[in-house]
Amino acid sequence: MNFTRLDIEFHDLILNICGNKWLIQMYNNLKNHIERFRIRSFSIPGTFSKSLNEHCKILDAVKKGELEVAKKLSKIHMIKAFENISKYETTYKEKKNIQK
């Protein structure tokens, strides 16, 4: 099983554990867009290992019942994901301009 599939399963599991129906519905509505961003983000070298490390920390906090820590780590994980998307977009635009 590849990391992308495991990443999807991890996020689905966390959402289902939280039980927030509104958040689950919003995630399901955005899943196709999120998948495109995930592919872009994972094209950046080192993203897999960093993301896996972040997931392990989140999971560890959940296992320990440290929900506020898990929440904080999840927010940091999302911020880093957005930063990776921004890096990808900047790099893609630069490469596109160089090719012209």
OpenMM code with the backbone's topology and positions (N, CA, C; nanometers):
from openmm import Vec3, app, unit

residues = "MET ASN PHE THR ARG LEU ASP ILE GLU PHE HIS ASP LEU ILE LEU ASN ILE CYS GLY ASN LYS TRP LEU ILE GLN MET TYR ASN ASN LEU LYS ASN HIS ILE GLU ARG PHE ARG ILE ARG SER PHE SER ILE PRO GLY THR PHE SER LYS SER LEU ASN GLU HIS CYS LYS ILE LEU ASP ALA VAL LYS LYS GLY GLU LEU GLU VAL ALA LYS LYS LEU SER LYS ILE HIS MET ILE LYS ALA PHE GLU ASN ILE SER LYS TYR GLU THR THR TYR LYS GLU LYS LYS ASN ILE GLN LYS".split()
positions = [
    Vec3(0.0850, -0.1174, 0.0000),
    Vec3(0.0000, 0.0000, 0.0000),
    Vec3(0.0898, 0.1240, 0.0000),
    Vec3(0.0568, 0.2212, -0.0826),
    Vec3(0.1430, 0.3392, -0.0908),
    Vec3(0.1059, 0.4441, 0.0141),
    Vec3(0.1950, 0.5404, 0.0312),
    Vec3(0.1765, 0.6400, 0.1363),
    Vec3(0.0519, 0.7237, 0.1127),
    Vec3(0.0216, 0.7556, -0.0115),
    Vec3(-0.0963, 0.8374, -0.0397),
    Vec3(-0.2224, 0.7694, 0.0118),
    Vec3(-0.2349, 0.6390, -0.0143),
    Vec3(-0.3513, 0.5633, 0.0330),
    Vec3(-0.3557, 0.5620, 0.1860),
    Vec3(-0.2402, 0.5409, 0.2485),
    Vec3(-0.2338, 0.5417, 0.3943),
    Vec3(-0.2677, 0.6803, 0.4505),
    Vec3(-0.2235, 0.7847, 0.3824),
    Vec3(-0.2530, 0.9209, 0.4246),
    Vec3(-0.4031, 0.9451, 0.4236),
    Vec3(-0.4684, 0.9019, 0.3172),
    Vec3(-0.6143, 0.9169, 0.3068),
    Vec3(-0.6825, 0.8410, 0.4201),
    Vec3(-0.6388, 0.7182, 0.4441),
    Vec3(-0.6985, 0.6371, 0.5496),
    Vec3(-0.6764, 0.6995, 0.6874),
    Vec3(-0.5579, 0.7563, 0.7098),
    Vec3(-0.5295, 0.8222, 0.8372),
    Vec3(-0.6260, 0.9381, 0.8598),
    Vec3(-0.6410, 1.0231, 0.7587),
    Vec3(-0.7292, 1.1388, 0.7721),
    Vec3(-0.8747, 1.0955, 0.7899),
    Vec3(-0.9169, 0.9941, 0.7164),
    Vec3(-1.0535, 0.9417, 0.7324),
    Vec3(-1.0745, 0.8894, 0.8741),
    Vec3(-0.9762, 0.8173, 0.9276),
    Vec3(-0.9860, 0.7616, 1.0621),
    Vec3(-0.9981, 0.8718, 1.1663),
    Vec3(-0.9131, 0.9717, 1.1570),
    Vec3(-0.9168, 1.0826, 1.2538),
    Vec3(-1.0524, 1.1530, 1.2480),
    Vec3(-1.1018, 1.1760, 1.1282),
    Vec3(-1.2320, 1.2428, 1.1152),
    Vec3(-1.3443, 1.1580, 1.1753),
    Vec3(-1.3405, 1.0299, 1.1502),
    Vec3(-1.4450, 0.9431, 1.2044),
    Vec3(-1.4365, 0.9326, 1.3559),
    Vec3(-1.3146, 0.9353, 1.4109),
    Vec3(-1.2981, 0.9317, 1.5563),
    Vec3(-1.3545, 1.0590, 1.6193),
    Vec3(-1.3312, 1.1733, 1.5542),
    Vec3(-1.3773, 1.2993, 1.6128),
    Vec3(-1.5300, 1.3057, 1.6181),
    Vec3(-1.5953, 1.2409, 1.5235),
    Vec3(-1.7412, 1.2334, 1.5265),
    Vec3(-1.8131, 1.3620, 1.4917),
    Vec3(-1.7417, 1.4622, 1.4467),
    Vec3(-1.8041, 1.5893, 1.4098),
    Vec3(-1.8677, 1.5730, 1.2720),
    Vec3(-1.9997, 1.5561, 1.2683),
    Vec3(-2.0701, 1.5283, 1.1426),
    Vec3(-2.0543, 1.6402, 1.0411),
    Vec3(-2.0543, 1.7650, 1.0886),
    Vec3(-2.0371, 1.8780, 0.9981),
    Vec3(-1.9000, 1.8744, 0.9321),
    Vec3(-1.7959, 1.8477, 1.0123),
    Vec3(-1.6594, 1.8418, 0.9609),
    Vec3(-1.6432, 1.7254, 0.8630),
    Vec3(-1.7008, 1.6107, 0.8964),
    Vec3(-1.6945, 1.4937, 0.8084),
    Vec3(-1.7617, 1.5241, 0.6753),
    Vec3(-1.8780, 1.5884, 0.6791),
    Vec3(-1.9495, 1.6231, 0.5555),
    Vec3(-1.8690, 1.7223, 0.4719),
    Vec3(-1.8115, 1.8217, 0.5384),
    Vec3(-1.7303, 1.9205, 0.4668),
    Vec3(-1.6100, 1.8527, 0.4012),
    Vec3(-1.5436, 1.7652, 0.4762),
    Vec3(-1.4286, 1.6917, 0.4226),
    Vec3(-1.4703, 1.6082, 0.3015),
    Vec3(-1.5811, 1.5371, 0.3137),
    Vec3(-1.6280, 1.4540, 0.2022),
    Vec3(-1.6609, 1.5379, 0.0794),
    Vec3(-1.7158, 1.6565, 0.1012),
    Vec3(-1.7474, 1.7460, -0.0112),
    Vec3(-1.6210, 1.7979, -0.0803),
    Vec3(-1.5128, 1.8096, -0.0043),
    Vec3(-1.3880, 1.8652, -0.0576),
    Vec3(-1.2853, 1.7589, -0.0951),
    Vec3(-1.3202, 1.6320, -0.0791),
    Vec3(-1.2233, 1.5238, -0.0940),
    Vec3(-1.1486, 1.5262, -0.2280),
    Vec3(-1.2176, 1.5517, -0.3369),
    Vec3(-1.1511, 1.5540, -0.4681),
    Vec3(-1.0495, 1.6675, -0.4768),
    Vec3(-1.0847, 1.7828, -0.4219),
    Vec3(-0.9911, 1.8956, -0.4222),
    Vec3(-0.8713, 1.8653, -0.3316),
    Vec3(-0.9002, 1.8084, -0.2162),
    Vec3(-0.7935, 1.7742, -0.1222),
    Vec3(-0.6976, 1.6746, -0.1861),
    Vec3(-0.7501, 1.5794, -0.2623),
    Vec3(-0.6655, 1.4789, -0.3274),
    Vec3(-0.5680, 1.5440, -0.4262),
    Vec3(-0.6156, 1.6425, -0.5022),
    Vec3(-0.5266, 1.7136, -0.5954),
    Vec3(-0.4155, 1.7866, -0.5194),
    Vec3(-0.4519, 1.8507, -0.4080),
    Vec3(-0.3521, 1.9197, -0.3274),
    Vec3(-0.2537, 1.8210, -0.2662),
    Vec3(-0.3030, 1.7046, -0.2237),
    Vec3(-0.2173, 1.6022, -0.1645),
    Vec3(-0.1120, 1.5574, -0.2658),
    Vec3(-0.1540, 1.5329, -0.3885),
    Vec3(-0.0612, 1.4903, -0.4942),
    Vec3(0.0442, 1.5981, -0.5175),
    Vec3(0.0017, 1.7225, -0.5235),
    Vec3(0.0962, 1.8323, -0.5437),
    Vec3(0.1933, 1.8436, -0.4273),
    Vec3(0.1409, 1.8367, -0.3069),
    Vec3(0.2239, 1.8485, -0.1876),
    Vec3(0.3284, 1.7379, -0.1817),
    Vec3(0.2878, 1.6150, -0.2128),
    Vec3(0.3788, 1.5015, -0.2036),
    Vec3(0.4828, 1.4997, -0.3149),
    Vec3(0.4691, 1.5881, -0.4122),
    Vec3(0.5715, 1.5961, -0.5170),
    Vec3(0.6940, 1.6739, -0.4686),
    Vec3(0.6824, 1.7390, -0.3539),
    Vec3(0.7940, 1.8149, -0.2960),
    Vec3(0.8822, 1.7181, -0.2178),
    Vec3(1.0112, 1.7128, -0.2471),
    Vec3(1.1014, 1.6200, -0.1763),
    Vec3(1.0947, 1.6376, -0.0245),
    Vec3(1.0895, 1.5255, 0.0460),
    Vec3(1.0884, 1.5258, 0.1914),
    Vec3(0.9511, 1.5347, 0.2547),
    Vec3(0.8505, 1.5616, 0.1741),
    Vec3(0.7162, 1.5789, 0.2288),
    Vec3(0.6619, 1.4500, 0.2902),
    Vec3(0.6875, 1.3361, 0.2249),
    Vec3(0.6381, 1.2085, 0.2775),
    Vec3(0.6848, 1.1867, 0.4210),
    Vec3(0.8156, 1.1972, 0.4435),
    Vec3(0.8699, 1.1673, 0.5765),
    Vec3(0.8229, 1.2695, 0.6796),
    Vec3(0.8145, 1.3957, 0.6417),
    Vec3(0.7669, 1.4984, 0.7348),
    Vec3(0.6206, 1.4737, 0.7718),
    Vec3(0.5404, 1.4415, 0.6721),
    Vec3(0.3989, 1.4155, 0.6960),
    Vec3(0.3797, 1.2922, 0.7844),
    Vec3(0.4566, 1.1891, 0.7566),
    Vec3(0.4490, 1.0674, 0.8377),
    Vec3(0.4861, 1.0973, 0.9826),
    Vec3(0.5897, 1.1756, 1.0039),
    Vec3(0.6309, 1.2146, 1.1381),
    Vec3(0.5195, 1.2928, 1.2086),
    Vec3(0.4569, 1.3837, 1.1367),
    Vec3(0.3464, 1.4618, 1.1939),
    Vec3(0.2305, 1.3697, 1.2307),
    Vec3(0.1995, 1.2751, 1.1431),
    Vec3(0.0915, 1.1796, 1.1704),
    Vec3(0.1211, 1.0978, 1.2962),
    Vec3(0.2444, 1.0518, 1.3103),
    Vec3(0.2831, 0.9719, 1.4275),
    Vec3(0.2649, 1.0519, 1.5563),
    Vec3(0.3019, 1.1793, 1.5535),
    Vec3(0.2871, 1.2638, 1.6718),
    Vec3(0.1397, 1.2847, 1.7059),
    Vec3(0.0572, 1.3056, 1.6041),
    Vec3(-0.0865, 1.3236, 1.6258),
    Vec3(-0.1459, 1.1956, 1.6842),
    Vec3(-0.1138, 1.0840, 1.6231),
    Vec3(-0.1658, 0.9555, 1.6694),
    Vec3(-0.1210, 0.9256, 1.8120),
    Vec3(0.0037, 0.9556, 1.8437),
    Vec3(0.0560, 0.9332, 1.9782),
    Vec3(-0.0227, 1.0161, 2.0804),
    Vec3(-0.0504, 1.1409, 2.0465),
    Vec3(-0.1273, 1.2273, 2.1369),
    Vec3(-0.2690, 1.1730, 2.1562),
    Vec3(-0.3309, 1.1248, 2.0485),
    Vec3(-0.4653, 1.0674, 2.0589),
    Vec3(-0.4628, 0.9443, 2.1486),
    Vec3(-0.3648, 0.8563, 2.1269),
    Vec3(-0.3525, 0.7351, 2.2089),
    Vec3(-0.3372, 0.7671, 2.3572),
    Vec3(-0.2638, 0.8749, 2.3869),
    Vec3(-0.2404, 0.9145, 2.5258),
    Vec3(-0.3586, 0.9921, 2.5844),
    Vec3(-0.4587, 1.0206, 2.5013),
    Vec3(-0.5737, 1.0979, 2.5480),
    Vec3(-0.5460, 1.2464, 2.5582),
    Vec3(-0.4376, 1.2911, 2.4973),
    Vec3(-0.3987, 1.4322, 2.4993),
    Vec3(-0.4633, 1.5031, 2.3797),
    Vec3(-0.5946, 1.5234, 2.3904),
    Vec3(-0.6705, 1.5734, 2.2761),
    Vec3(-0.6356, 1.7168, 2.2388),
    Vec3(-0.6035, 1.7993, 2.3365),
    Vec3(-0.5636, 1.9372, 2.3036),
    Vec3(-0.4300, 1.9375, 2.2293),
    Vec3(-0.3397, 1.8486, 2.2679),
    Vec3(-0.2114, 1.8363, 2.1977),
    Vec3(-0.2367, 1.7867, 2.0553),
    Vec3(-0.3238, 1.6861, 2.0407),
    Vec3(-0.3572, 1.6331, 1.9084),
    Vec3(-0.4198, 1.7412, 1.8207),
    Vec3(-0.5047, 1.8213, 1.8809),
    Vec3(-0.5691, 1.9313, 1.8081),
    Vec3(-0.4648, 2.0323, 1.7592),
    Vec3(-0.3728, 2.0690, 1.8485),
    Vec3(-0.2666, 2.1647, 1.8133),
    Vec3(-0.1782, 2.1077, 1.7025),
    Vec3(-0.1386, 1.9805, 1.7163),
    Vec3(-0.0549, 1.9167, 1.6151),
    Vec3(-0.1275, 1.9054, 1.4808),
    Vec3(-0.2576, 1.8823, 1.4851),
    Vec3(-0.3373, 1.8739, 1.3616),
    Vec3(-0.3402, 2.0087, 1.2903),
    Vec3(-0.3541, 2.1145, 1.3677),
    Vec3(-0.3534, 2.2491, 1.3080),
    Vec3(-0.2182, 2.2787, 1.2429),
    Vec3(-0.1112, 2.2430, 1.3127),
    Vec3(0.0234, 2.2625, 1.2571),
    Vec3(0.0387, 2.1814, 1.1284),
    Vec3(-0.0126, 2.0574, 1.1298),
    Vec3(-0.0069, 1.9704, 1.0115),
    Vec3(-0.0791, 2.0350, 0.8931),
    Vec3(-0.1962, 2.0922, 0.9180),
    Vec3(-0.2718, 2.1572, 0.8104),
    Vec3(-0.1995, 2.2809, 0.7585),
    Vec3(-0.1414, 2.3582, 0.8487),
    Vec3(-0.0661, 2.4776, 0.8069),
    Vec3(0.0506, 2.4374, 0.7180),
    Vec3(0.1222, 2.3327, 0.7582),
    Vec3(0.2351, 2.2856, 0.6770),
    Vec3(0.1878, 2.2355, 0.5408),
    Vec3(0.0712, 2.1715, 0.5383),
    Vec3(0.0164, 2.1240, 0.4106),
    Vec3(-0.0114, 2.2426, 0.3178),
    Vec3(-0.0700, 2.3492, 0.3722),
    Vec3(-0.0964, 2.4678, 0.2914),
    Vec3(0.0338, 2.5325, 0.2446),
    Vec3(0.1343, 2.5326, 0.3318),
    Vec3(0.2654, 2.5864, 0.2921),
    Vec3(0.3258, 2.5044, 0.1786),
    Vec3(0.3114, 2.3728, 0.1845),
    Vec3(0.3629, 2.2868, 0.0769),
    Vec3(0.2918, 2.3143, -0.0544),
    Vec3(0.1618, 2.3355, -0.0477),
    Vec3(0.0855, 2.3662, -0.1693),
    Vec3(0.1338, 2.4979, -0.2277),
    Vec3(0.1584, 2.5949, -0.1406),
    Vec3(0.2086, 2.7242, -0.1856),
    Vec3(0.3460, 2.7086, -0.2508),
    Vec3(0.4340, 2.6285, -0.1895),
    Vec3(0.5658, 2.6016, -0.2472),
    Vec3(0.5519, 2.5375, -0.3844),
    Vec3(0.4616, 2.4409, -0.3942),
    Vec3(0.4406, 2.3728, -0.5219),
    Vec3(0.3958, 2.4729, -0.6273),
    Vec3(0.2973, 2.5546, -0.5938),
    Vec3(0.2442, 2.6510, -0.6900),
    Vec3(0.3519, 2.7484, -0.7353),
    Vec3(0.4336, 2.7966, -0.6414),
    Vec3(0.5415, 2.8894, -0.6754),
    Vec3(0.6426, 2.8220, -0.7677),
    Vec3(0.6827, 2.7003, -0.7325),
    Vec3(0.7794, 2.6259, -0.8135),
    Vec3(0.7231, 2.5955, -0.9510),
    Vec3(0.5970, 2.5549, -0.9571),
    Vec3(0.5328, 2.5221, -1.0846),
    Vec3(0.5273, 2.6443, -1.1751),
    Vec3(0.4897, 2.7582, -1.1174),
    Vec3(0.4808, 2.8809, -1.1970),
    Vec3(0.6186, 2.9223, -1.2472),
    Vec3(0.7215, 2.9082, -1.1608),
    Vec3(0.8587, 2.9417, -1.2022),
    Vec3(0.9041, 2.8520, -1.3163),
    Vec3(0.8775, 2.7225, -1.3058),
    Vec3(0.9157, 2.6280, -1.4117),
    Vec3(0.8411, 2.6591, -1.5398),
    Vec3(0.7142, 2.6949, -1.5283),
    Vec3(0.6332, 2.7263, -1.6454),
    Vec3(0.6884, 2.8505, -1.7153),
    Vec3(0.7297, 2.9510, -1.6372),
    Vec3(0.7854, 3.0734, -1.6964),
    Vec3(0.9208, 3.0468, -1.7613),
    Vec3(1.0009, 2.9581, -1.7048),
    Vec3(1.1310, 2.9242, -1.7609),
    Vec3(1.1132, 2.8528, -1.8955),
    Vec3(1.0102, 2.7708, -1.9076),
    Vec3(0.9885, 2.6933, -2.0286),
    Vec3(0.9367, 2.7779, -2.1433),
    Vec3(0.8863, 2.8976, -2.1172),
    Vec3(0.8315, 2.9833, -2.2223),
    Vec3(0.9392, 3.0399, -2.3086),
] * unit.nanometer
topology = app.Topology()
chain = topology.addChain("A")
for resn in residues:
    res = topology.addResidue(resn, chain)
    for name in ("N", "CA", "C"):
        topology.addAtom(name, app.Element.getBySymbol(name[0]), res)
